[in-house]
């Protein structure tokens, strides 16, 4: 997706939800975490990085770094759903 394309509904929802959170230390921590996560996903720095910028040779491949992050996110999602 190009930066000049219109926002998709899920992107708009994220932005609107972030904007609606009142200022607080928790909001600042959330923004920092989301920013760092976006930076990582955009440039994972994998050892498997290809010349075209794709981080892995196939969509099914997962290096240790991505695998650890995927497990962490899955665990967080489970805790939030159980919450």
N, C-alpha and C positions, 0 to 999 in steps of 0.2 A: 504494500500500500504506500502511496506517495503522500508526503506531508500536505500537499495542496488539495487532496481529495476531501470531500465532506466527512464529518464524523459519522461513524456507524452508531446505531442506537446504544450498544454496550459501552462504547467509548464516551458518548455523551452522558450516559448514566454515571460512569465513574467520575467524570469531571463535576457533574452537578452534585453528586454525593460528597465529594471532597470539599467542594465550596460550601456545602451546608453544615459541615462540622464546625462547631464553635471553636474559637481559638483556645488552646490549652496545651499543656506539655504533652498530653497523649496525642493530640492532633499533630504536633511537630514531630513526634517520634514516628507516627504513621507515615507522614510525608517523607521523612528521611528514609524509612525502610522501603517504601514504594519506589522512591527515586533510585536507591541503590539496586533494587531488584530489576527495575527497568534497564539500568545501565548494564547489569550483568547479562540479562537476556539479549540485549542488543549487541553486546560484544563479550561473549562468554570467555574468550581467551583460551579456547580449547586447543590441545595439542593436535587435534584432528582437523583443524581449520583448513578448508580447501581454498584454492586460489580465487574462486568466485565469491568467497565470503561465507559460504554455508558452513556452519560449525561442525557438521558431521557428514560422513559419506552417505548415510541414509537416514530417513526419518525414524527408523527403529533403533539406531545406534544411540548409546548413552555413555559418555565418559564418566569417570568417577565424580567429577565436580558437578556435572549436570544431574547425575543420579542422586547425589547427596541432597542437592537443592530440591529435586522432585520429591524425594522422601520427606524432607522438611515441610514443603508446602502441603503435601498430602496429609501429614500429621496435624498441621495447623488447621486445615480444612475440617478434619475429623473432630478435633477439639472444639471448633466453633459450632459445628453442627450438633455436637453432644451438649454444648454449653448451656 
